Amino acid sequence: MKILFDQGTPAPLRRALIAHTVSTAYEMGWMQLSNGALLRAAEAQFDVLITIDRNLRHQQNIIGLRLAILILPTTNWPTIRVHEPQVVAAVDALRAGDVVELSFS
């Protein structure tokens, strides 16, 4: 799958997603795009958006998107690193249009 990391998604997470092609919003030159514009741009080129924006589903109309969205509960890399297997499993299970919000216990 082609995955886009939104602003705030720790870039080192890409090492855990070696089975996928990962780009960041920064690498794409999309840092200044609003959430709506980012979603449209991402949907045209990617299968999955990984974000830390827990309000995304409430701020944007994401119904009907082909883009799958994975929402991480934190930007804290050490915390995410401990939960890498959970993140990878969630990514591998995503299907077009899914919106999944992870929680780390």
Backbone hydrogen bonds in HBPLUS format (Angstrom, degrees):
<---DONOR---> <-ACCEPTOR-->    atom                        ^
c    i                          cat <-CA-CA->   ^        H-A-AA   ^      H-
h    n   atom  resd res      DA  || num        DHA   H-A  angle D-A-AA Bond
n    s   type  num  typ     dist DA aas  dist angle  dist       angle   num
A0021-THR N   A0001-MET O   2.95 MM  20  6.23 160.5  1.99 157.0 163.2     1
A0047-ASP N   A0002-LYS O   2.80 MM  45  5.25 159.2  1.84 139.5 146.6     2
A0048-VAL N   A0002-LYS O   3.14 MM  46  6.45 153.2  2.21 155.8 158.5     3
A0003-ILE N   A0021-THR O   2.73 MM  18  6.01 171.3  1.74 169.3 171.9     4
A0023-SER N   A0003-ILE O   2.92 MM  20  6.31 154.3  1.99 158.5 166.4     5
A0004-LEU N   A0048-VAL O   2.83 MM  44  6.19 158.4  1.87 152.9 159.6     6
A0050-ILE N   A0004-LEU O   2.85 MM  46  6.20 165.7  1.87 164.3 167.9     7
A0005-PHE N   A0023-SER O   2.81 MM  18  6.23 155.7  1.87 150.1 158.4     8
A0025-ALA N   A0005-PHE O   2.88 MM  20  6.04 143.4  2.01 174.9 168.0     9
A0006-ASP N   A0050-ILE O   2.86 MM  44  6.02 174.1  1.86 167.5 166.6    10
A0009-THR N   A0006-ASP O   3.15 MM   3  5.77 165.7  2.17 134.8 138.1    11
A0013-LEU N   A0010-PRO O   3.10 MM   3  5.91 161.1  2.14 122.9 128.4    12
A0014-ARG N   A0011-ALA O   3.01 MM   3  5.86 164.8  2.04 127.6 131.2    13
A0015-ARG N   A0012-PRO O   3.14 MM   3  5.89 155.3  2.20 118.6 123.5    14
A0016-ALA N   A0013-LEU O   2.99 MM   3  5.56 145.8  2.11 115.4 124.3    15
A0017-LEU N   A0014-ARG O   3.03 MM   3  5.08 147.7  2.13 101.7 111.8    16
A0020-HIS N   A0017-LEU O   2.95 MM   3  5.60 161.3  1.98 124.4 128.3    17
A0028-MET N   A0024-THR O   3.04 MM   4  6.35 147.0  2.15 148.4 157.8    18
A0030-TRP N   A0025-ALA O   2.84 MM   5  4.99 161.0  1.88 159.8 155.0    19
A0029-GLY N   A0026-TYR O   2.98 MM   3  5.10 152.9  2.05 104.3 113.1    20
A0033-LEU N   A0030-TRP O   3.23 MM   3  5.44 162.0  2.27 109.0 114.4    21
A0038-LEU N   A0034-SER O   2.76 MM   4  5.92 158.9  1.81 159.6 166.9    22
A0039-LEU N   A0035-ASN O   2.86 MM   4  6.05 158.7  1.91 149.6 154.8    23
A0040-ARG N   A0036-GLY O   3.10 MM   4  6.39 159.6  2.15 147.5 152.5    24
A0041-ALA N   A0037-ALA O   2.93 MM   4  6.13 164.6  1.95 151.1 155.5    25
A0042-ALA N   A0038-LEU O   2.77 MM   4  5.87 164.5  1.79 153.7 158.7    26
A0043-GLU N   A0039-LEU O   2.88 MM   4  5.95 160.3  1.92 146.2 151.8    27
A0044-ALA N   A0040-ARG O   3.27 MM   4  6.45 143.3  2.41 139.6 147.8    28
A0045-GLN N   A0042-ALA O   3.04 MM   3  5.39 143.0  2.18 107.0 117.3    29
A0046-PHE N   A0042-ALA O   2.67 MM   4  5.31 149.1  1.76 169.4 170.2    30
A0068-ALA N   A0047-ASP O   2.92 MM  21  6.17 173.6  1.92 154.1 152.0    31
A0049-LEU N   A0068-ALA O   2.82 MM  19  6.28 149.6  1.91 153.9 163.8    32
A0070-LEU N   A0049-LEU O   2.87 MM  21  6.25 163.4  1.90 159.8 164.6    33
A0051-THR N   A0070-LEU O   2.95 MM  19  6.34 161.4  1.99 163.0 168.9    34
A0072-LEU N   A0051-THR O   2.77 MM  21  6.14 167.0  1.79 164.4 165.9    35
A0056-LEU N   A0053-ASP O   3.19 MM   3  5.51 167.3  2.21 113.1 116.6    36
A0058-HIS N   A0055-ASN O   2.90 MM   3  5.31 140.0  2.07 111.6 123.6    37
A0059-GLN N   A0055-ASN O   2.95 MM   4  6.10 135.9  2.15 152.5 165.9    38
A0059-GLN N   A0056-LEU O   3.17 MM   3  5.12 132.5  2.41  96.4 109.2    39
A0060-GLN N   A0056-LEU O   2.98 MM   4  5.83 146.9  2.09 157.2 160.8    40
A0065-LEU N   A0062-ILE O   3.29 MM   3  5.65 164.8  2.31 125.8 125.8    41
A0097-GLY N   A0066-ARG O   3.06 MM  31  4.55 127.9  2.34 104.6 105.5    42
A0069-ILE N   A0098-ASP O   2.79 MM  29  6.17 159.9  1.83 152.0 158.4    43
A0100-VAL N   A0069-ILE O   2.87 MM  31  6.29 163.1  1.89 164.8 168.1    44
A0071-ILE N   A0100-VAL O   2.76 MM  29  6.12 165.4  1.79 159.7 163.8    45
A0102-LEU N   A0071-ILE O   2.90 MM  31  6.10 158.5  1.95 164.4 168.2    46
A0080-ILE N   A0076-ASN O   2.99 MM   4  6.29 165.0  2.02 157.2 162.0    47
A0081-ARG N   A0077-TRP O   2.75 MM   4  5.84 164.1  1.77 162.2 166.8    48
A0082-VAL N   A0078-PRO O   3.28 MM   4  6.43 152.6  2.36 138.6 143.7    49
A0083-HIS N   A0080-ILE O   2.88 MM   3  5.05 127.3  2.16 100.8 115.9    50
A0084-GLU N   A0081-ARG O   3.25 MM   3  5.05 167.0  2.27 106.6 106.2    51
A0086-GLN N   A0083-HIS O   2.98 MM   3  5.38 122.8  2.31 110.8 125.0    52
A0087-VAL N   A0083-HIS O   3.09 MM   4  6.46 154.9  2.16 152.7 160.6    53
A0088-VAL N   A0084-GLU O   2.84 MM   4  6.05 170.8  1.84 167.2 168.6    54
A0089-ALA N   A0085-PRO O   2.95 MM   4  6.05 161.7  1.99 143.4 148.9    55
A0090-ALA N   A0086-GLN O   2.98 MM   4  6.12 154.1  2.05 141.7 148.9    56
A0091-VAL N   A0087-VAL O   2.90 MM   4  6.18 160.9  1.94 154.9 159.9    57
A0092-ASP N   A0088-VAL O   2.90 MM   4  6.11 167.5  1.92 154.8 158.2    58
A0093-ALA N   A0089-ALA O   3.07 MM   4  6.20 133.6  2.29 138.8 150.2    59
A0093-ALA N   A0090-ALA O   3.23 MM   3  5.17 132.4  2.47  93.6 106.2    60
A0094-LEU N   A0091-VAL O   3.12 MM   3  5.30 152.4  2.20 106.1 114.3    61
A0098-ASP N   A0095-ARG O   2.97 MM   3  5.65 165.1  1.99 147.6 148.6    62
